[in-house]
Amino acid sequence: MTEMILDNATLVLPDRVQTGWLAVADGRIAEIGEGRAPERGLDLAGDHLIPGLIELHTDHLESHYAPRPGVRWHPLGAVLAYDAQIAASGITTVFDSLRAGSDPDGSGLGPELMLLAAAIDGARSAGLFRAEHRTHLRCELPSEDVLESVRSFTDRFPIGLISLMDHTPGQRQFRDITKYYQYAGRGGRSMEAIKAGTERKIREGQALTAINRPALVELARARGIALASHDDTTLDDVALARREGVALAEFPTTAEAAEAARAAEITVMMGAPNLIRGGSHSGNVAAEDLARAGHLDILSSDYVPASLILAAFLLPQRVASITLPQALATVTANPARATGLHDRGALAAGLRADLVRVHLADGVPVVRQVWRGGERVA
């Protein structure tokens, strides 16, 4: 039985854009047609209808839980506020990026990782979420407690993706030490304290990474968890990722690393804020340049959930060779395929009815309605 018909829509299909209608039954897309629907439905007044967005790496949850230095919010309240923002941004499937491993300067969730994960698990079990939530553990390799944290986590909660992250100053994202100083100074710490901490991180980081990286790779292999490498910069970085069986290159910092990753059949993901701003805030390669070279597969909202849909609609304007269906695939079909979610990510009969109604206001995409599995969630 047809549950819902969305009529008079600009449908963004995998290979074209057309005016038409879409029918939903039993939480899935039942039929798609051109022109007006054969029976009365919800008139979208020409607005775009696109698949629900799929977000693989968002750091935004931690800012809800820790909104100020030293401040911790109610775990469930933080999780639900974050979920509402995710859904309102058109994201129907999100991999919550939780940081495992404490930083020597005291940042990071530390033991609170389990508290936040329990809040997510409780909200999911109680059916409180608007979006579907999965887990992406961001593993800080130069950390003394990262292995213990990940092992404890995997004993209690499922993990969909593990990323291997090394933010040691002087390499990868922070090859330029001055950029690292700017980043580390956001919390109001003195430059003297930052420089002292930087020397310690450089001194201890290499030894810890040498122990933690192979151990985490082995853990992921044993449990069948997909692996991502983070901030690959050199050809050696990519070669290492390839040997480890990495499936996803998150935010490569150079054009040569992105090109090498694609040659190694590793999916390349870049930040949507990078594309919108016209470049990296750390001075690394621009996402737009990788898109022009054909080396961009997936966009991530990173630290601004609303950036995902804006970047997808902006990409064809920035790169003329990329069509709107191709651009939207970077936030729908491609992340679905990269994580084995073959039941979503496109407007096609039989797939889950994760749908977003988008109105363009002076070219800016405005999310008007969101459905997950055919049910209105935003």
Buried (B, 14 or more C-beta within 10 A) or exposed (E): EEBBBBBBBBBBBBEEBEEBBBBBBEBBBBBBBEEBBEEEBBBBEEBBBBBBBBBBBBBBBBBBBBEEEEEBBEBBEBBBBBBBBBBBBBBBBBBBBBBBBBBBBEBBBBEBBBEBBBBBBEBBEEEEBBBBBBBBBBBBBBBBBBBEBBEBBBEEBEBBBBBBBBBBBEBBBBBBEEBBBBBBEEEEEEEEEBBEBBEEBBEBBBEBBEBBBEBBBEBBEEEEBBBBBBBBBBBEBBEBBBEBEBBBBBBBBBBBBBBBBBEBEBBBBBBBBBBBBEBBBBBBBBBBBBBBBEBBBBBBBBBBBBBBBBBBBBBBEBBEEBBBBBBBBBBBBBBBBBBEBEEBBBBBEEBBBBBBBBBEEEEEBBBBBBBBBBBEBB
